[in-house]
Amino acid sequence: MEQQIINNPEGRVRIALEAGAAAEYLVLQDGAGADNCETDFELSLAEGASLKMVFLTLGGEGVRNRLQVSLQGREASCDLAGLSLADGGQEMDYDILLTHQVPQCRSNQLFKSVVGGHAVTRFHGLIKVVPDAQKTEAYQANHNLLASEAARAFTKPQLEIYADDVKCSHGATVGRLNEDELFYMRTRGIPQEEARLLQQLAFVGEVLEKISAPDLREKMAALVEERMRRMR
């Protein structure tokens, strides 16, 4: 399946998948155009539909993505992943509401950020499972790596469940580079800045692996590494 690229979206983006449809999107936000960008994504899935989206937020003084996702037909599945790289005084926000409207649907979310300078990232994610949406499987994770003392990451994953036969979980972490690993690499002759970069690349790799097309994944990995080398 070809992965469609959405470059620097603004305003409102609507994606509605009909029964049995499957689609993959890569949303690339690299700071081109307006420094401050707010985008509303409205995503709906009918019976048996499958949606996979990867967000790469690599630039922009202020970026806010609001996602409203509705699983409306049985056996629908949605996989969302995102990476934010923020430095200087940048602010990058994700606000996600994902609703399981019917039984037997699956969703997965994985969002990560690397934050340097005195930048700020925020993640607010709510999974809602309505009454009678039994056999739901829903997972949400948000992990943040602080690359400077002044960097900040705020995270608030939430579950709101009104059905009893479900498998749902959420989790969040905010941490810093592993000093023991940095010391080990330094003893092997790796310069400190390169060691820091290697740790950060290992951290973001799980999101990049969500890009299914090998050529595109390799191109985006190079873009992410180049951006990381410029982070302050």
C-alpha positions as CSV (number, residue, x, y, z in Angstrom):
1,M,0.0,0.0,0.0
2,E,1.4,3.4,-1.0
3,Q,1.9,5.8,1.9
4,Q,0.5,9.2,1.2
5,I,2.4,12.3,2.5
6,I,0.6,15.3,3.9
7,N,3.1,18.2,4.0
8,N,2.7,21.0,6.6
9,P,-1.1,20.9,6.9
10,E,-3.1,23.8,8.3
11,G,-6.7,24.3,9.2
12,R,-8.9,21.2,9.0
13,V,-8.1,17.8,7.6
14,R,-10.9,15.2,7.2
15,I,-10.3,11.6,6.5
16,A,-13.2,9.2,6.3
17,L,-12.6,5.5,5.4
18,E,-15.5,3.5,4.0
19,A,-16.1,-0.1,4.9
20,G,-13.1,-2.3,4.2
21,A,-10.9,0.5,3.1
22,A,-7.2,0.8,4.2
23,A,-5.0,3.8,4.1
24,E,-1.6,5.0,5.4
25,Y,-0.5,8.6,5.8
26,L,2.7,10.4,6.8
27,V,2.1,13.9,8.2
28,L,5.3,15.9,7.9
29,Q,5.6,19.3,9.7
30,D,9.0,20.8,9.2
31,G,8.4,24.4,10.0
32,A,7.8,25.5,6.4
33,G,5.3,28.4,6.0
34,A,3.8,29.9,9.1
35,D,5.8,29.6,12.4
36,N,2.6,29.0,14.3
37,C,0.3,26.3,13.0
38,E,-2.9,24.8,14.3
39,T,-4.4,21.8,12.6
40,D,-7.6,19.8,13.3
41,F,-7.7,16.3,12.1
42,E,-11.1,14.6,11.9
43,L,-10.8,10.8,11.3
44,S,-13.6,8.3,11.0
45,L,-13.5,4.6,10.2
46,A,-16.3,2.4,9.0
47,E,-16.6,-1.4,9.4
48,G,-13.4,-3.3,8.7
49,A,-11.5,-0.1,7.8
50,S,-7.8,0.3,8.7
51,L,-6.0,3.6,9.2
52,K,-2.3,4.1,9.9
53,M,-0.9,7.6,10.4
54,V,2.6,8.7,11.4
55,F,3.2,12.3,12.4
56,L,6.7,13.9,12.2
57,T,6.7,17.3,13.8
58,L,10.2,18.6,13.2
59,G,9.9,22.4,13.2
60,G,7.8,25.5,13.9
61,E,7.8,27.9,16.7
62,G,4.3,26.8,17.8
63,V,2.6,23.7,16.5
64,R,-0.7,22.3,17.8
65,N,-2.3,19.2,16.4
66,R,-5.8,18.3,17.5
67,L,-7.1,14.8,16.5
68,Q,-10.7,13.5,16.8
69,V,-10.8,9.9,15.9
70,S,-14.1,7.9,15.7
71,L,-14.2,4.1,15.2
72,Q,-17.7,3.7,13.9
73,G,-17.8,0.1,12.4
74,R,-16.9,-3.3,13.9
75,E,-13.4,-4.6,13.2
76,A,-12.0,-1.1,12.4
77,S,-8.4,-0.5,13.4
78,C,-6.4,2.6,13.9
79,D,-2.7,3.0,14.5
80,L,-1.3,6.4,15.3
81,A,2.3,7.3,15.9
82,G,4.1,10.6,16.3
83,L,7.5,12.2,16.9
84,S,8.2,15.8,18.0
85,L,11.6,17.4,17.9
86,A,11.6,20.7,19.7
87,D,14.3,23.1,20.8
88,G,15.0,26.8,21.3
89,G,11.7,28.3,22.5
90,Q,9.4,26.1,20.4
91,E,6.1,24.6,21.7
92,M,4.5,21.5,20.2
93,D,1.2,20.1,21.4
94,Y,-0.9,17.0,20.6
95,D,-4.5,16.9,21.8
96,I,-6.2,13.5,20.9
97,L,-9.7,12.2,21.5
98,L,-10.1,8.7,20.2
99,T,-13.6,7.1,20.6
100,H,-14.5,3.5,20.3
101,Q,-18.2,3.7,19.2
102,V,-18.8,0.0,18.5
103,P,-17.6,-3.4,19.7
104,Q,-14.6,-5.3,18.3
105,C,-12.3,-2.4,17.3
106,R,-8.6,-1.9,18.0
107,S,-6.5,1.2,18.4
108,N,-2.9,1.9,19.2
109,Q,-1.1,5.2,19.9
110,L,2.7,5.8,20.3
111,F,3.9,9.4,20.6
112,K,7.4,10.5,21.5
113,S,9.3,13.8,21.8
114,V,12.9,14.9,22.2
115,V,13.0,18.3,23.8
116,G,16.0,20.6,24.0
117,G,16.7,24.3,24.7
118,H,13.8,25.7,26.8
119,A,11.2,24.2,24.5
120,V,7.9,22.7,25.7
121,T,5.9,19.7,24.5
122,R,2.4,18.8,25.6
123,F,0.5,15.6,25.1
124,H,-3.2,15.2,26.1
125,G,-4.7,12.0,25.0
126,L,-8.1,10.5,25.9
127,I,-9.4,7.1,24.8
128,K,-13.1,6.8,25.3
129,V,-15.0,3.5,25.1
130,V,-18.7,3.9,25.0
131,P,-21.3,1.6,26.6
132,D,-21.6,-1.8,24.8
133,A,-18.4,-1.3,22.8
134,Q,-17.2,-4.7,24.1
135,K,-14.1,-6.5,22.9
136,T,-12.3,-3.2,22.5
137,E,-8.5,-3.2,22.4
138,A,-7.0,0.2,23.0
139,Y,-3.4,1.2,23.9
140,Q,-1.8,4.6,24.3
141,A,1.8,5.5,25.1
142,N,3.6,8.8,25.4
143,H,7.4,9.0,26.0
144,N,9.5,12.1,26.3
145,L,13.2,12.7,26.4
146,L,14.6,15.9,27.9
147,A,17.8,16.9,26.2
148,S,18.5,20.0,28.3
149,E,17.9,21.3,31.8
150,A,15.4,23.9,30.8
151,A,13.3,21.6,28.5
152,R,9.8,20.7,29.6
153,A,7.4,17.9,28.6
154,F,3.8,17.7,30.0
155,T,1.8,14.5,29.5
156,K,-1.7,13.5,30.4
157,P,-2.9,10.2,29.0
158,Q,-6.4,9.2,30.0
159,L,-9.0,6.3,29.7
160,E,-12.7,6.8,29.9
161,I,-14.3,3.3,29.8
162,Y,-18.0,2.4,30.0
163,A,-17.8,-1.2,28.8
164,D,-16.5,-4.1,30.9
165,D,-15.1,-6.6,28.4
166,V,-12.1,-4.6,27.1
167,K,-8.3,-4.6,27.0
168,C,-7.1,-1.0,27.5
169,S,-3.9,0.5,28.8
170,H,-2.0,3.8,28.8
171,G,1.4,5.0,30.0
172,A,3.7,8.0,29.9
173,T,7.3,8.7,30.8
174,V,9.5,11.8,31.0
175,G,13.2,11.3,31.4
176,R,16.7,12.3,30.5
177,L,19.7,10.7,28.7
178,N,21.2,7.7,30.4
179,E,24.5,8.9,32.0
180,D,25.8,5.3,32.4
181,E,25.3,4.6,28.7
182,L,26.9,8.0,27.8
183,F,29.9,7.1,30.0
184,Y,30.3,3.7,28.4
185,M,30.3,5.2,24.9
186,R,32.8,7.8,25.9
187,T,35.1,5.1,27.1
188,R,34.9,3.5,23.7
189,G,36.2,6.7,22.1
190,I,32.8,8.2,21.0
191,P,32.7,12.0,21.4
192,Q,30.1,13.2,23.9
193,E,27.8,15.0,21.3
194,E,27.8,11.9,19.1
195,A,27.0,9.7,22.0
196,R,24.1,11.9,22.9
197,L,22.9,11.8,19.3
198,L,23.1,8.0,19.2
199,Q,21.0,7.7,22.4
200,Q,18.4,10.1,20.9
201,L,18.3,8.2,17.6
202,A,17.7,4.9,19.5
203,F,14.9,6.5,21.4
204,V,13.0,7.7,18.3
205,G,13.6,4.6,16.2
206,E,10.4,2.9,17.3
207,V,8.3,5.7,15.8
208,L,10.2,5.7,12.5
209,E,9.7,1.9,12.2
210,K,6.0,2.7,11.9
211,I,6.7,4.0,8.4
212,S,6.1,0.9,6.3
213,A,7.7,1.9,3.0
214,P,11.4,1.2,3.4
215,D,12.6,4.0,1.0
216,L,10.4,6.6,2.7
217,R,11.4,5.4,6.2
218,E,15.1,5.7,5.2
219,K,14.5,9.2,3.9
220,M,12.6,10.3,7.0
221,A,15.3,8.8,9.3
222,A,17.9,10.9,7.5
223,L,15.8,14.0,7.9
224,V,15.3,13.3,11.6
225,E,19.0,12.8,12.2
226,E,19.9,16.0,10.3
227,R,17.3,17.9,12.4
228,M,18.7,16.4,15.7
229,R,22.2,17.5,14.8
230,R,20.9,21.1,14.6
231,M,19.0,21.0,17.9
232,R,20.2,23.4,20.5
